[in-house]
């Protein structure tokens, strides 16, 4: 166990160091002026972030992923299909409400909409689309066709909202909701649940069945929040959130205690529900249960340290960076946003869970390295484009509509496996650091450049981060298809151009 933990610490260090180095290097230039206290708190938070990420990733490997696989395969083997669908809906609801990313987003818009109502609405959306994911496997429905149908439905609802009016301010929040539901708790569990069901009920030769759950579960919250906005009434008021720097011992201890309570409340329903299923359906051996219990322990403390660290050091510094960079030239701000996005995705815990599963399921055909590069470029581009949107003040739909149409168009020309991986990657890329570091960064820029339009211009960032990997990873697949076609064409040309004397006649 110690060897595995040290390996996770090494991986986390490589992930977090680039972001930390960029911030500290910027603080030594005129672009960013941080006090000594802010620099020290940020550096200590980065160190704690590494420990938290390592513990969580270890816990995900030995607890969250096995729990999801056992629930998926165990319930599928019982043959009680309706029970499987009901339990998947309940688990989707519980896990979403437990998701730390969602809590962070809900906290930042609490002056705009009730946090509990928002969490339950999004949870229902995830639970419903998790059921659709099970149905996709059972009835052998193409993921591309399902995604095309639901995104057409989604944009039809967007048109209705724009024509009818009343819910326009919900659009950026609705699209962000689809991204924040796929975070460090949700991704390992839902992906493993999908693999478990696919292994038991699906076609074992169809590797696409192992992916697509995250993609579908990202659509449900968008539709749910958009419907909530359509039926909302009354004046909509929004207050810019504050991001205070916690520097003294009392504030730090308070932050850790409150985060511990939130994570405990978040994980408790999942753990209780799992052990209820264990007694009724699963009947796993005692040794396996002990292993899962240890993994839950690691995941709990890892998440507490991770989330407390981003609240203490990363959110305040992200906001302060945004405010100060917004006062520089626009081109500098956009470039720095791209660099931050390129490196921040490395620190997302769920990214490493996804990349590992992708490399395993594809037998190394899609390597962790190529996945990481594609995701980094996509996320960097999305954050740079988001800053441009703040500068020129235009609707998020100018990006999302052509972006999703391009993504869905590519899905008909690339191997199904790449499409499933791409749409899962989009949700996973928008993890904890996006909502706790990059979103405050964009809010800070917006507070300077568009102070009256923060809700419309700053939010929508998570949706952008979730969308661009769909294009970059499917482009990998398209390149693979074209490369294969070109090689086959060259080989055929060589055969046709061969000298007749080189052909051996066996007659």
N, C-alpha and C positions, 0 to 999 in steps of 0.2 A: 504493500500500500504506500509506503514511504517513497519508493522508487517512482511509482505512478504520480504521486503528488509533486515530486521534484520536477518531473517531466512537464506537468501542467504549469508549474511556476515558470519554467523556462519558456514555454509557449506564450504564456501571458505577458512575460517581460518583453519578448519580441513584439507583441501586439501593442502594448501600452507606451513603450519608449518613444516611438515616432511622434505621437501626439504631444507627449510631455516635452520632448525636445523642441518641437515647433513653437509651443507656447513660451517656453523659457528663452529661446533664441529671439523670438519677437519682442520679449520684454526688455531685451538689451538694445533694441532699436527705437527710433522715434515713433514708430507705428503703435507701440503698446507700452504704456507706462504703468507698471505694477509696483506696489509697495513691497518692501522686504517681507512683511507679514503675509501678504497675498501669495508671494512666490513660495514661501516656506509651506503655507497651508496647502497650496496646490501640489507641491512636490510630495508632501506626506500623503495627500489624498491619492496621488498616482501610485505610490508604493502600496497603500492599502488596497487600491483597485486591483493590483496584480495578485495579491494574496486572495482577495475575494473572488476574482475570476477563476483562479486556479482551483480553489475549493469547490466552487459551483460546477465547473466543468467536470471535475472528478465525481461529484455527486450526481450529475446528469448521466454520466457513463454507467454508474453502478446502481442508480435508483430510478430516475425519471424515465430513462429509455426502457429498461426492463419492465417497469410498471406498465407503460403504454403497450409494449409488445404482448405482455401476458394478458392484459385486459382484452386487447383486440383478438388475439388468437384463441384465448380461453372462452370468450363469449361466442365467437364464431363457431367453435367446435360443439357447443351445446345444441346448435340447430334452432335455437329460439330467436328467430330473426327480429321479431317485434321488440323483444327484450333488448337485443343488441342495439337497435336504433334508439330506443328510449334511453338507455344508459349512455350511449354516445352523446345524445342531446344534453343530458344532465352534466356529463363530464365536460363538454364544451362550455356550458354555462359557468360551472364552478371554476374551471381553469382560467377562463377569461376574466372573471371577477378577481381572481387571484393574481393576474398579470401585473407586475410592478410598472411596466411601461404605461399601461392604461391608467394606473393611479397617478402617475406623474402628469400625464396629459390632462386628466380630469381635474387635478389640482390647479393647473394653469388656466383652465377655463371655468373655474367654479363660480366666478362672478357672472358668467354668461348662461350656465345651465347647471342644474342640480347634479352633483357628482354621482350620487347613488343611482339616480334615474339614467344617467349616461352609461354607467357600468352595466346595469341590468339590460338596457336596450342593446348594447353591443354584445353582451353575453348571449342573448337570445339569437342574435344574428349569427354568431359563431356556431352555437349549438345546432341551429337549423342547417347550416351549410356543411357541418361535419356529417350530418345525416345524409346529405346529398353526396358527400364523398364516399360513404359506404355504399350507397345505391349505385354510384358510378362503377365500383368494382364488381358488385354482384351482377349487374345487368350489362357489363362490358361496354359502357358508353365512352366514347372518345372524349378525352379531356379538352381537346381543342374545340369540339362542338359545344360542350357545356360552357366553357369560358366565353365563347363567342355569344351564345344565347344570353347568358347572365349579364355580360357587359353591354350588350345591345339593350337589354331591359334597364340596366343602370343608367345609360345615357338617355334613354327615353324618359326616365323619371327625372333626370337633370333638366331636360327640355320642359317638362311639365312644371317643375319648380320655378324655372326662369320665366315661363309664360304666366303662370298663376301668381307669382310673387309671394313674398312672406317668408321664404326659407332660404334666400340667397346667401345669407350670412352663415348658414349651416354647411354650405358646400365644402369649404376648405377643411372644416372640422370633420365632416363626414368622411372625406377621402383620407384624412389623417388617421381616423379610427381604424381603417382597414390595415394600416401599417403597424400601429402600436399593439394590436392584439397578438402579433406573432413575435413574442419576446422570449426571454430566457426560460420561463416556465412552460409556455405553450408549445414552443417548437420541438423540444425533445420528446414531450409527451405525445403530441398529436402526430408527429412524423412516425414515432414508434407504434402508435395505435394503428396508423394506416398500414405500416409494414406487417403488423400482426394479422390484421384482417385480410390483407392482400395475399399473404402466405397461405392462409387457410381457405379463403373463398375465391380468390382470384386465379387468373391464369399465371402459373409460375414462370412461363416463358416470356410474359409481357412485363418488362422491367418498369414500364411507365406506371404500373399500378402502385409502385413503392413511393411515388411522388404525386403531387397534385392536391393533397389535403390542405397544405398551408395556403395554396393558391385559392382554393374555393373558400376557405375560412376567412380570407381577406376581403371577399366580396360581401359576405353577409352583414358585417358591421356598417359598411358604406350605405347599403340599402336601408338598414334599420334606422340609422341616424338621419338619413335623408327623409325618410317617412316621418320621423319624429319632428323634423324641421318643417315639413309640409303642413302638419297639423298643429304646429305651435301658434300661440296667440299672444298678443301683448307686446310691449316695447322690449327690445333686446338691448341690454346694456353690457358693456365689457370694460373691465378695469385691467390695466397693464399689471401683470404679476411682478412682485418684488423678489429679488434674488440676493438675500443678505449673506455676507461672508461669515461663517461660523469659525471663530478663532480661539475663544477661550475654552477651558476644560468643561465648564458647565454646559455650554451650547453643544459641544461635541458629544458629551455624554447623553444629553437630551436627544440629540439627533439619532444616536445609535439605539437608544431605548425605544423611541417612537418607530424607527424602522424595524426593529425586532418584533414589535407588536403587529405591525402591518404585514410583515412576511409570515409570522405565525398564523395570523388570521387567514392569510391567503393560502397557505399550504395545508392547514388543518382539514378543511372540507375534502380536499383531494386525498389526503392520507386516510381519513376515516372512511371515505367511500371505497377506496381500494381495499381496505381490510374487511369491510362488509362484503364486497365481492369475493374476497379470498375465502371467507367462511361459507358463502353460498355456492359459488361457482368454481373458483380457481383451484383451491386446495394445493397451493404450492408447498414444497418441502420447507422444513424449519430453517435449514441452512440458507436457502434462497431468500426467505423473509428477513433473516438477520443481515444479510448483505444489503437488501433494500433499505432496512432501517438505518444502517451505517451511512448509506448514500444520501438518505433524506437529511441526516444530521449534517453532513458536509454541504449539501445544497442549501440548507437553511442558513448556516453561518456564512457561507460564501455569498449568498444574496444579501444578507444583512450588511456585511462589510462593503460589498460592491455598491449597493444603493446609498448607504450612508456616505461613502466616499464621494459619489457624484453630487450628492446634495450639499456636502460640506465644501468641497473645493471646485468641482467641475462646473456646476450650474452658475455660480457667481462669476467665475472667470470667463465662462462662455458669453455671458451677458455683457460683461465689461469689455471683452474683446470686440464684440459687435458694435458697442457704442463708440469705442475709440477708432476702430477701422472705418466706420461710416464717415468719420470726419476727414479721412484721407481721400485720395483720388479713387474714382469708381473702379477703374481697371485694376488697381492694387487690391481692392476689396474682393472683387470677383476672383482674382488669381488666388488670394489667400483662402477663399471659401473652397475653391477646387482642391487645393493642397490639403486642407483640413478634412474634407470629405474623403479624399483618397486614403488618408491615414486612419481616420476615425473608424472606418469599417473594420479595420484589423482588430480593434479592441472589442468588437461585439461578440459576446460569449456564444450566442446561437449560431453565428457564422461558422465557427469551428465544428460545432455539432453537425450542421448541414454538410459542410465540405467532407467531413469524415464519412458520413453515410453515403454521399454521392460517389466518392472514390470506391467505397466498398461495393455498392450495388452495381456500379458500371464496370467493375473489375479493373479499375485503373484507366479506363478509356477516357474518363473526365477526371483529370488529376486535381488535387487540392490547390496546387500552384496556379493552374490556368483558371480555376474557379475564382480564386482570390484576386488575381489580376483583373479579370473581367468585372467582378463586383466593385473593386476599388475605383476603376475608371468610371463605371456607371454612377456610383454614389458621388464621386468628385464632381462629375458633370452636372448631376441633379442639384447639388448645393450651389454650384456656380450659377446655374440657370435661375435658381430661386432668388439669389441676390439681384440678378438682372431684373427679375419681376418686381422686386421691392423698389429698385431704382426708378423704373419706368411706370410702376403702378398699373398693372393690367391683370385680368382674371387668370386664375389657375387653369381654367378650362382651355386656354390657348395652348397650354402644354399637354394637358391630360388627354384631350380628345384625339389629336393627331398621334400622340405617343401610344395610346392604347390601340388605335386602329392599326398602326404600324406593327405593334407587338402581335395582335391577333392575325394580321396578314402573314407575318413570318411563320406563325404556327402551322400554316398549311403547306409550307415548303421545307421545313426542317424535320428531322426525326422526332417522333412523339416524345421520346425520352428527354430531349433537350428542352422542349416546350414545358414539360412537367417540372424539370429542374429549374428553368428560368422563372416560372411563375411562383414557385416555392421560394426561390432566392430573393425575389422582390420583397416578399413579406419579411423574410429573415433579416435582410440588410437594414431594415428600419428598426433597430433594437434600442437598448437602454441609452446608449450614448447619443443617439440621434435625438431622443426626446429630452435628455437631461443636459446635453452640451451644445449640440448644433441648433436645436430649436431656440434656447435662450440666446445663442449667438445671433440668430436671425431676428429675434424679437428686439435685441439691442440695436441692430442696424435699422430696423423699422421704427424704433422709438426716436431715432434721430431724423431719418429721411421721410417717413410717413407716419407721424405719431397718432393721427386720427384713424388709421386704417390697419392697425396691427392684426385684428381678427381676420381681415380679408387677405392681407399681403404676407404676413409672417406665417400664419398657419397654412397648411397645404404642403409644407416642406416634407413632412413624413411621407405624404403621397408621392412626391417627386422621387424621394429616395427609394420607395417601393417600386416605382415604374421603370426607371432607367435600366436596372439589371435585366428586365424582361427583354430589352432590345439587345444589350451587349452579349448576353449568354446565348440567345437565339442566333445572334450573328456568328458566334462560335460554331453552332450547329450548321448554319447556312454555309459557312466557309468549309466545314468538313464535307458537306454534300457536294459542293462545287469542286473541291479538291479531288474527291473520289471520282467524280464524273470526268474530270480532265485526265486523271491517270488512266481510267478505262479507255478513254478516247485515244490517248497516246499509244497505249498497248495495242489496241485494235489497228491503229495506223501502221505500227511496226509489222504486224502480222500481214496486213494487206500489201505492204511495200516490200515484203521479203522476196528475195531472188528465188525463182522456181528451182534452181539447182540446189538450194539449201533445204528443200523439202524432201524428205526421205519417203520413197515409194515402197510400201510393204507388199504390194500386189505382185 
